[in-house]
Amino acid sequence: MNTISISRRKFAHLLGAGAAAAFVRPAFSSAKLSEHIGATGGVVRLSANENPYGPSPKALKAMTDSFGLACRYPDEHNNVLIDRLARLNGVNHDQILLGDGSSEILQAKINGAEVVKVPLTPTFAHDLPRMIAAAKGGLIYVCNPNNPTASITPKDQLRDFITNTPRETMILVDEAYFHYADSPEHESVVPLVKDNPNLIVARTFSKVYGMAGLRCGYCVAQKETMERMRPYQMWDSVNIMALAAASASLDDPDQVSTGQRLNSEAKMFVISELATAGYKTIPSQANFIMVDCRRPVVPLIKAMKEQNVHVGRLFPALPNHMRVTIGKKPEMETFVSAFKQVAA
Ligand SMILES: Cc1ncc(COP(=O)(O)O)c(C=O)c1O
């Protein structure tokens, strides 16, 4: 069988802006690592929704402490992290599957599969009824909060959608940006896994835990669903450093709350500066914003790059919007001054 496996970057590209997808005949495959350009001196990198504050000090120490284990296969450490995640999510050990980043979970073999993109609603929520209609027994991908719009789909709508979707249609809810959402209209769908065998929820250590370069993510689903995914996974795909860092991060009571606070402060600063300059943003529930530039964004992306400020690529469904990751406050100050200059 001829299969095509797609990287996270290609996956995101496939979905594009303002769209969700329904994959017909879904399956899962092992991941290809995404390419990243390293942060270089002088460049303000606001292009990949990374966490600029990095991993918890406890994670850094755990990695150093695990240097001596680099010659061993990491099976026991897999199990330690799985146990921790099972407790955290209120599920059993066999309901957690680790991945080399959540991308490994998100991979879909699209061998001949029809991919249907469904535009978001005018309030940038997922158009769930249209997604059900399009899925025809395939897989529906719901990113909540959504990338690249940073918007959310209201919790009641999402709950009803999961409850009412026919069981033969799989639903993959990507909660990569879960920790940054503070709206009362947002909630995790992990608690719905117990009653919905067709639900898979993906999480990552790449965002609030600041571990994008380490590659660790996981998903939560019912045991039988896991058994269907496992054969497509690489053996021991999460390395010892990532496992040690992830477990230690969960021990740090400050990592999530500090990350949320710093993100929210820098986000408020940049939104208010942009508003004063006359630019609107889509209400953001994530660690990035979508700025309405009121003109085609591509020349602006290029001009920002010339100022050493890297922002997100073009998302074709929103050709006038610039996706900007929320960096540290001084980085956002640099962004604001470069943006005002190039947009003048
Ligand atoms: C929608 C979405 N899902 C998942 C991820 C995280 O992927 P990974 O866990 O492979 O780093 C990202 C990162 O940019 C993302 O935007």
The ligand as a Tripos MOL2 file, in Angstrom:
@<TRIPOS>MOLECULE
LIG
   16    16     1     0     0
SMALL
NO_CHARGES

@<TRIPOS>ATOM
      1 C1         -1.9520   22.8370   16.3420 C.3       1 LIG1
      2 C2         -0.6890   22.2950   16.8900 C.ar      1 LIG1
      3 N1         -0.6700   21.0670   17.4010 N.ar      1 LIG1
      4 C3          0.4490   20.5580   17.9570 C.ar      1 LIG1
      5 C4          1.5900   21.3020   18.0080 C.ar      1 LIG1
      6 C5          2.7730   20.7630   18.7180 C.3       1 LIG1
      7 O1          3.4280   19.8360   18.0480 O.3       1 LIG1
      8 P1          4.6020   19.0420   18.7810 P.3       1 LIG1
      9 O2          4.0540   18.4710   20.0470 O.co2     1 LIG1
     10 O3          4.9230   17.9880   17.8080 O.co2     1 LIG1
     11 O4          5.7030   19.9960   19.0330 O.co2     1 LIG1
     12 C6          1.6410   22.5640   17.4360 C.ar      1 LIG1
     13 C7          2.8870   23.3260   17.4250 C.2       1 LIG1
     14 O5          3.1310   24.2740   16.7700 O.2       1 LIG1
     15 C8          0.4650   23.0770   16.8760 C.ar      1 LIG1
     16 O6          0.4160   24.3110   16.3710 O.3       1 LIG1
@<TRIPOS>BOND
     1     1     2 1
     2     2     3 ar
     3     2    15 ar
     4     3     4 ar
     5     4     5 ar
     6     5     6 1
     7     5    12 ar
     8     6     7 1
     9     7     8 1
    10     8     9 2
    11     8    10 1
    12     8    11 1
    13    12    13 1
    14    12    15 ar
    15    13    14 2
    16    15    16 1
@<TRIPOS>SUBSTRUCTURE
     1 LIG1         1 GROUP 0 **** ****
